[in-house]
Amino acid sequence: MEVRNRYAPSPTGLQHIGGIRTALFNYLFARAQGGAFILRLEDTDRARFDQAFVQNLYDAFGWLGLTWDEGPDIGGPAGPYVQSERFALYRKYARELLEKGEAYYCFCSAQRLEELRKARETARSQEAGYDRLCRDIPAEEAARRAAAGEPHTIRLKIPLGKSTRFTDRLLGDIEWKNDDVNPDPVLLKSDGFPTYHLANVVDDHLMGISHVLRAQEWLSSTPLHVILYQAFGWEPPEFCHLPMVMGQDGKKLSKRHGATSIDEFRRQGYLPDALLNYVALLGASYEEGKDIYTLEELAERFRLDKLNKASAVFDYKKLEWYNGQYIRMKTDEDLAALALPYAAEAGLFGKAGDEGSPEDRALFTAAIALVKERISFLSEIPGKLGYLFRDPPVPAAAEFIPKKSDLARTVRLLEIGRDLILPLSGLNDADAEALVKERAGKEGVKIGDLLMPLRVAVTGARVSPPLFGSIRLLGAERSLARVDGALGVLRSPSADSACSTNV
C-alpha cells in the first residue's frame, strides 16, 4: 500500500506548536515509509478565514524547512488542495448519499433549532443535538420541497441502535455507540457549503489518504467519519490519534504557558532545527541515549509503534537547552548571519533596521565567539554585544570596587590594568591570562580584583562577555579611552564622597 498522509489545517489562526507537531509527525511518517506528504487547506469556515493565516502557514513551514509533495502552491494529481475550490464535489457526494438513502433533507430553521435547545435547557434534559424531526419525511416529498426552493440542509442518517468499531494504530480497538455520536449531523449547509465532516471524508478518500495522524482531540469525530465511509461504501484510512501536548500544569498547551505560535518562537530567537528536534520528541521515542537529531535522522527512525499513549508535556526549559545546543553547533559565520536581523531590529548598528556597514558586520561576526557559549536565544546577542558598537555610560564608582576593597585601592587596580591594555590587545587568551597572573603576583593582588575594575571600565558592566576578547576587538585605543574615562570618574571628589568603602 502506498503511504499518503496529510496535514489539513484550517486557516483561521496562526500556526502553533500543536499543529506543527501534527504536521511534523505526518511528514516524518511519510518520509520514513517512502510515501507522499500532502498539504490541504480546509477553509470552509469562511467567517474566520483570513488569507493572512494562509501566508503565515507558508512562512512558518518555510522557516522550519518542512516541504510537502502535493499542495495548493505546487499542485499535484489530486488537486485542487483548497476545500473552497472543491464545493462542486461535496454537493455531488451529498446528493449521492441522498440517493442511497444514507442522508436526508432537513427543513428545520435556525430559529426552531435554537428554540429546541432552549426548551431542553429549561427542562434540564440530557438530550443534545438534533431531534431528527425531518428524518422520516418521505424522500419524494422532501425532494419536491427542496426543488421548490424551500431552505434546507442535508443531514447524515446515523444508524440507530448500533455501534461503530475501528482500530487506532496507537489506542487499539475502539467501539463507539452510535447513540453517543452527534445525532444526524449536517453534511451540506443551507448555503451549499459543506461541513467539516463531509469535506474531510470526501477529500481524504479522493486524495487516496492511507493514514490519518491527528491529535486525540479529534477522536470523538472518528466514529462519525467511519459511519460516513461506510455510507459511501469506501474503505476508511488507518487512524492514529496522537497524544495531546500539555503544559506542565497538566492542561492543554495554550498562551498562558508561554509562546505557542511559531511566530513567537521565531521572534524570541529559537532556531528551527532546535524546535523541530524538540517537538519531534513530544510523544515519540527514537533511539536510546540520543538527544540531537537532524530532520533526516528523525525521518529514518520514526515509527508509529514508538508513539506514547500518554500526553506529552511541553517543557520550555528543555527546549531552551536544545536551542543552546544548536546555537553552539553553528559556525561563528552562520550564527552571525542568523543573528543579524535581531541586531538590526535592536538598532545595534544605529537606528532600528540598519544592518550596519561592512566593518560593523565584520566586528559583529568576530564578536560572536565571545557570546556563543553563553546564550540560549539569538535575540540575546544584540544586548550582550552593544558595548562593542557604542561607548557605554561610565557606571557609578561603587560598581568598580571589588569586595572588601575601597576607592583608593580600586583606582590603583585600574591604573595597573591600564598598563596592561596595550599588551593584552595583541595576545591570545592563554597568553593574556599568563600576563595578568604574573602582574597580579608582582602587585600582590588577586587576579579577580585586578580584572574587575578593568572589566567594568571596558564593557560598562560587572558581568560581560570575556574581557580579553573584548579588548582585542575594541583595540588598544578605544579600550584605553574607556579606562581613562573611568579613572576620571573614580578620581573625582564626588566619587570619593559617595563611596568610601565597599564591604
C-alpha positions in Angstrom: 0.0 0.0 0.0 1.3 3.4 -0.9 1.5 5.7 2.1 -0.2 9.0 1.6 -0.9 11.3 4.6 -1.7 14.9 5.0 -1.7 18.0 7.2 -5.0 19.7 6.8 -5.1 22.9 8.8 -8.0 25.4 8.9 -6.5 28.9 8.1 -8.3 30.6 11.0 -5.3 31.3 13.1 -1.5 31.3 13.4 0.4 28.1 13.2 1.1 26.8 16.7 3.0 24.1 18.4 0.2 21.5 18.4 -0.5 21.9 14.7 3.2 21.8 13.9 3.7 18.6 15.9 0.8 17.0 13.9 2.3 18.2 10.7 5.8 17.0 11.6 4.7 13.5 12.6 2.8 13.2 9.3 5.9 14.5 7.5 8.2 12.0 9.3 5.9 9.1 8.8 5.6 9.8 5.0 9.3 10.1 4.7 10.0 7.0 6.8 7.6 5.0 4.6 8.7 6.4 1.3 5.3 7.9 0.8 3.7 11.3 0.0 3.1 14.1 2.4 0.2 16.4 1.3 -0.9 19.8 2.4 -4.6 20.6 2.2 -6.3 23.8 3.3 -9.6 23.2 5.0 -11.1 26.7 4.5 -14.8 26.0 4.8 -15.1 28.2 7.9 -15.3 31.4 5.9 -16.3 33.5 8.9 -12.9 33.1 10.5 -10.8 32.5 7.3 -8.1 35.1 6.6 -5.6 34.9 3.8 -3.0 36.2 6.2 -3.2 32.9 8.1 -2.5 31.1 4.8 0.6 33.2 4.3 1.6 32.6 8.0 1.4 28.8 7.3 3.7 29.1 4.3 6.1 31.4 6.2 6.2 29.0 9.2 6.8 25.9 7.2 9.4 27.7 5.0 11.3 28.8 8.2 11.1 25.2 9.6 12.2 23.7 6.4 9.3 21.3 6.0 8.1 20.6 2.5 5.2 18.8 1.0 4.9 16.7 -2.1 1.5 18.0 -3.1 -0.3 21.1 -2.1 -2.1 24.4 -3.0 1.1 26.1 -4.0 2.7 23.3 -6.0 -0.3 21.3 -7.3 -0.4 17.6 -7.7 -2.6 14.8 -9.2 -5.3 15.0 -6.5 -5.9 18.8 -6.6 -7.3 21.2 -6.0 -5.9 21.2 -2.5 -8.1 24.0 -1.1 -11.6 23.0 0.0 -13.3 26.2 -1.2 -12.3 25.2 -4.7 -14.0 21.7 -4.3 -17.5 22.7 -3.4 -19.0 21.0 -6.6 -17.5 17.7 -5.4 -19.1 18.0 -2.0 -22.5 18.7 -3.4 -22.1 15.8 -5.7 -21.3 13.3 -2.9 -24.0 14.7 -0.6 -26.6 14.0 -3.4 -25.1 10.5 -3.7 -25.9 9.9 -0.1 -29.4 11.2 -0.6 -30.0 8.8 -3.5 -28.7 5.9 -1.4 -31.0 6.7 1.5 -28.0 7.5 3.8 -28.9 11.1 4.1 -32.0 13.3 4.1 -33.2 16.9 3.5 -33.8 18.8 6.7 -36.1 21.9 6.6 -35.7 23.0 10.2 -34.8 26.7 10.6 -32.1 28.1 12.8 -34.9 29.6 14.9 -36.5 26.2 15.5 -33.2 24.6 16.5 -32.5 27.4 18.9 -35.9 27.0 20.5 -35.3 23.3 20.8 -32.0 24.0 22.5 -33.6 26.4 25.0 -36.5 24.1 25.7 -34.2 21.3 26.6 -32.1 23.6 28.7 -35.2 24.8 30.6 -36.3 21.2 31.1 -32.7 20.2 32.1 -32.9 17.4 29.5 -29.9 15.2 28.9 -30.7 15.1 25.2 -28.4 17.1 22.9 -28.1 17.8 19.2 -30.8 17.5 16.5 -34.1 15.7 17.3 -34.3 14.1 13.9 -37.7 15.8 13.1 -37.2 15.6 9.3 -35.6 12.2 9.2 -38.9 10.4 8.4 -40.2 12.9 5.7 -40.9 10.7 2.6 -38.0 11.1 0.2 -40.2 12.2 -2.7 -41.9 14.9 -0.6 -38.5 16.1 0.7 -37.0 16.2 -2.8 -40.1 18.1 -4.1 -39.8 20.7 -1.3 -36.1 21.2 -1.9 -36.6 21.5 -5.6 -39.3 24.2 -5.0 -36.6 26.3 -3.2 -37.6 25.7 0.4 -34.4 26.4 2.6 -32.8 23.2 3.7 -29.7 21.3 4.8 -28.7 17.8 4.1 -28.1 15.6 7.2 -26.5 12.2 7.6 -28.6 9.3 8.8 -26.7 7.8 11.8 -27.6 4.1 12.0 -29.7 3.8 15.2 -29.2 1.2 17.9 -25.8 0.1 16.6 -22.1 0.6 17.4 -19.2 1.7 15.2 -15.9 0.0 15.5 -12.5 1.0 14.2 -8.8 0.3 15.1 -6.5 3.1 16.1 -2.8 2.4 15.5 -1.9 3.9 18.9 -5.0 3.3 21.0 -6.1 -0.1 19.7 -9.6 -1.4 19.0 -12.3 1.2 19.8 -16.1 0.7 19.8 -18.4 3.7 20.0 -22.2 3.5 20.5 -24.0 5.3 17.7 -26.3 6.8 20.3 -23.3 8.8 21.5 -22.5 10.1 18.1 -23.6 13.6 17.1 -27.3 13.0 16.1 -27.7 13.2 12.3 -25.1 15.9 11.7 -25.4 18.4 8.9 -23.3 17.5 5.8 -24.3 20.3 3.5 -25.4 23.7 4.9 -28.3 25.7 3.6 -25.9 28.0 1.7 -24.4 25.0 -0.1 -21.2 25.0 1.9 -20.1 21.6 3.3 -19.4 21.0 6.9 -16.0 19.8 8.1 -17.0 16.2 8.3 -18.3 15.8 4.8 -15.4 17.7 3.2 -12.8 15.9 5.3 -14.0 12.4 4.4 -14.6 13.1 0.7 -11.2 14.7 0.4 -9.3 12.0 2.3 -10.9 9.4 0.0 -10.4 11.2 -3.3 -6.8 12.1 -2.4 -6.0 8.5 -1.5 -5.1 9.2 2.1 -3.9 6.0 3.6 -3.2 7.1 7.2 -4.8 9.9 9.2 -2.5 11.1 12.0 -4.2 13.8 14.1 -4.5 14.9 17.7 -6.5 12.9 20.2 -9.0 15.7 20.5 -10.4 14.5 17.1 -11.0 11.0 18.4 -14.7 11.7 19.1 -15.2 12.7 15.4 -13.8 9.4 14.1 -16.9 7.3 14.7 -18.9 9.8 12.6 -16.2 9.7 9.9 -16.2 5.9 9.9 -20.0 5.9 9.5 -19.6 8.3 6.6 -17.1 6.0 4.9 -19.5 3.1 5.4 -22.4 5.1 4.0 -20.3 5.8 0.8 -19.1 2.2 0.7 -15.5 3.3 1.0 -12.6 1.8 2.9 -11.5 4.2 5.7 -7.9 5.1 6.1 -5.9 3.9 9.1 -6.3 6.2 12.1 -3.7 7.2 14.6 -4.7 9.7 17.2 -1.6 11.4 18.6 -1.1 12.2 22.3 -2.0 15.7 23.3 0.6 18.4 24.0 0.1 19.7 27.6 1.6 22.4 29.7 3.4 21.5 32.9 0.2 22.1 34.8 -1.4 19.2 33.0 -3.7 21.4 30.9 -3.7 21.7 27.2 -0.8 23.9 26.0 -2.0 27.5 25.4 -0.8 31.0 25.5 -1.0 31.1 29.3 2.0 28.7 29.4 4.1 31.0 27.2 4.9 31.2 23.5 2.8 28.8 21.3 2.7 30.3 17.8 5.7 29.6 15.6 6.0 33.4 15.0 6.6 33.9 18.8 9.3 31.3 18.9 10.9 32.8 15.9 10.8 36.3 17.4 12.3 35.1 20.6 15.3 33.7 18.8 14.8 30.0 18.6 16.4 28.0 15.8 14.1 26.0 13.5 16.3 22.9 13.9 16.1 23.0 17.6 12.3 23.5 17.6 11.8 20.6 15.2 14.1 18.3 17.2 12.3 19.0 20.5 8.8 18.9 19.0 9.6 15.5 17.4 10.2 14.1 20.8 6.8 15.2 22.2 5.1 11.8 22.4 7.6 9.8 20.5 10.9 8.0 21.0 13.6 7.2 18.5 16.9 5.9 19.8 18.1 5.2 23.4 20.7 7.6 24.7 20.5 10.2 21.9 19.1 13.7 22.1 20.1 15.6 19.0 18.7 14.5 15.6 18.7 16.0 12.1 15.4 16.0 10.3 16.7 13.2 8.1 17.6 11.1 11.1 14.2 11.6 12.6 12.6 10.5 9.4 14.7 7.4 9.3 13.7 6.4 12.8 10.1 7.4 13.0 7.7 4.6 13.8 4.1 4.5 14.9 4.8 1.8 17.4 7.2 4.2 19.1 4.5 6.7 19.9 3.4 7.1 23.5 -0.3 6.9 24.6 0.2 9.4 27.4 0.0 13.1 26.8 3.3 14.9 26.1 4.4 17.7 28.4 5.9 20.8 26.7 9.0 21.9 28.8 10.2 25.3 27.8 13.4 24.8 29.8 14.2 21.7 27.8 13.5 23.5 24.6 15.8 26.3 25.7 18.5 23.7 26.3 18.1 22.3 22.8 18.2 25.8 21.4 21.5 26.5 23.2 23.0 23.2 21.8 22.0 24.1 18.3 23.4 27.6 18.7 26.8 26.2 19.7 26.8 23.8 16.8 26.7 26.7 14.3 29.9 28.2 12.9 30.5 31.8 14.0 29.8 33.0 10.5 26.5 31.1 10.3 25.4 32.2 13.7 26.2 35.8 12.9 24.1 35.6 9.7 21.2 34.2 11.7 21.5 36.8 14.4 22.0 39.8 12.1 18.2 40.5 11.7 17.9 40.6 15.5 20.8 43.0 15.8 19.4 45.2 13.1 15.9 45.3 14.7 17.5 46.2 18.1 19.4 49.1 16.5 22.8 47.7 17.3 24.4 49.5 14.4 22.5 52.7 14.7 18.8 53.2 14.0 16.4 50.2 14.1 16.5 48.2 10.9 20.1 49.3 9.9 22.2 46.2 9.1 25.4 48.2 9.5 28.5 48.8 7.4 30.8 46.0 6.2 33.0 46.9 9.1 30.1 46.7 11.6 29.2 43.3 10.3 32.8 42.1 10.4 33.0 43.1 14.0 29.7 41.5 14.8 30.8 38.2 13.3 34.2 38.4 15.2 32.3 39.0 18.4 30.0 36.0 18.1 32.7 33.8 19.6 32.5 35.9 22.8 28.9 35.1 23.5 28.3 31.8 21.7 28.7 29.6 24.8 26.7 32.0 27.0 23.4 32.4 25.2 20.2 30.3 24.6 18.5 32.6 22.1 19.5 34.6 19.1 17.6 37.6 20.5 20.1 37.8 23.4 23.1 38.6 21.2 22.5 42.3 20.4 22.1 43.1 24.1 25.3 41.3 25.1 27.4 43.0 22.3 26.1 46.5 22.5 29.2 47.8 24.3 31.4 47.0 21.2 29.4 49.3 19.0 28.8 52.3 21.2 30.6 53.5 24.3 28.6 52.5 27.4 27.9 55.1 30.1 30.5 55.0 32.9 28.9 53.2 35.8 28.8 54.6 39.3 32.0 54.4 41.3 30.6 51.6 43.5 30.3 49.3 40.5 34.1 49.3 40.1 35.1 48.4 43.7 35.8 44.7 44.4 34.6 43.2 47.7 36.5 44.2 50.8 38.2 47.0 48.9 38.0 50.7 48.8 38.0 53.5 46.2 41.7 54.4 46.5 42.8 50.8 46.1 40.3 50.4 43.2 41.9 53.4 41.4 45.3 51.8 41.8 44.0 48.5 40.4 42.6 50.2 37.4 45.8 52.1 36.8 47.6 48.7 36.8 45.0 47.4 34.4 45.5 50.4 32.1 49.2 49.5 31.8 48.1 46.0 30.6 45.8 47.2 27.9 48.3 47.6 25.1 50.0 44.1 25.5 46.6 42.5 26.1 45.2 43.8 22.8 47.7 41.7 20.9 47.6 38.4 22.9 45.5 35.3 22.7 43.5 34.3 25.8 46.1 31.9 27.2 49.0 34.4 26.9 46.8 37.2 28.2 45.9 35.2 31.3 49.5 34.4 31.9 50.4 38.0 31.7 47.7 39.1 34.1 48.6 36.4 36.5 52.2 37.4 36.5 51.4 41.1 37.1 48.9 40.3 39.9 51.6 38.3 41.6 54.0 41.1 41.4 51.4 43.6 42.8 50.3 41.2 45.5 46.6 41.3 44.4 44.0 38.7 43.4 43.5 38.2 39.7 39.8 38.7 40.1 40.3 42.0 42.0 42.6 43.3 39.3 40.3 42.4 36.4 37.0 43.6 37.9 37.6 47.3 37.6 39.1 46.8 34.2 36.1 44.8 33.0 33.7 47.5 34.3 35.7 50.2 32.6 36.0 48.5 29.2 32.5 46.9 29.0 30.4 49.1 31.2 29.3 46.1 33.4 30.5 43.7 36.1 29.1 40.8 34.1 30.1 40.8 30.4 31.5 38.7 27.6 35.1 37.7 28.1 37.3 40.7 28.8 40.4 39.7 26.9 38.5 39.1 23.7 36.6 42.4 24.2 39.9 44.3 24.5 41.2 42.6 21.3 38.0 43.5 19.4 37.8 47.1 20.7 41.6 47.6 20.2 44.0 49.4 22.5 43.0 52.9 21.6 39.2 52.5 22.3 39.9 50.4 25.4 42.4 53.0 26.8 39.9 55.8 26.2 37.3 53.9 28.3 39.7 53.2 31.1 40.7 56.9 31.2 37.1 57.9 31.3 36.5 55.6 34.2 39.6 56.8 36.0 38.3 60.4 35.6 35.1 59.4 37.4 36.8 57.4 40.1 39.3 60.3 40.9 36.6 62.9 41.1 35.6 64.3 44.5 32.0 63.2 44.1 33.2 59.6 43.8 35.2 59.9 47.0 32.3 61.3 49.0 29.7 58.8 47.6 31.8 55.7 48.0 34.5 55.4 50.7 34.3 51.6 51.2 32.6 48.6 49.7 32.4 45.7 52.1 
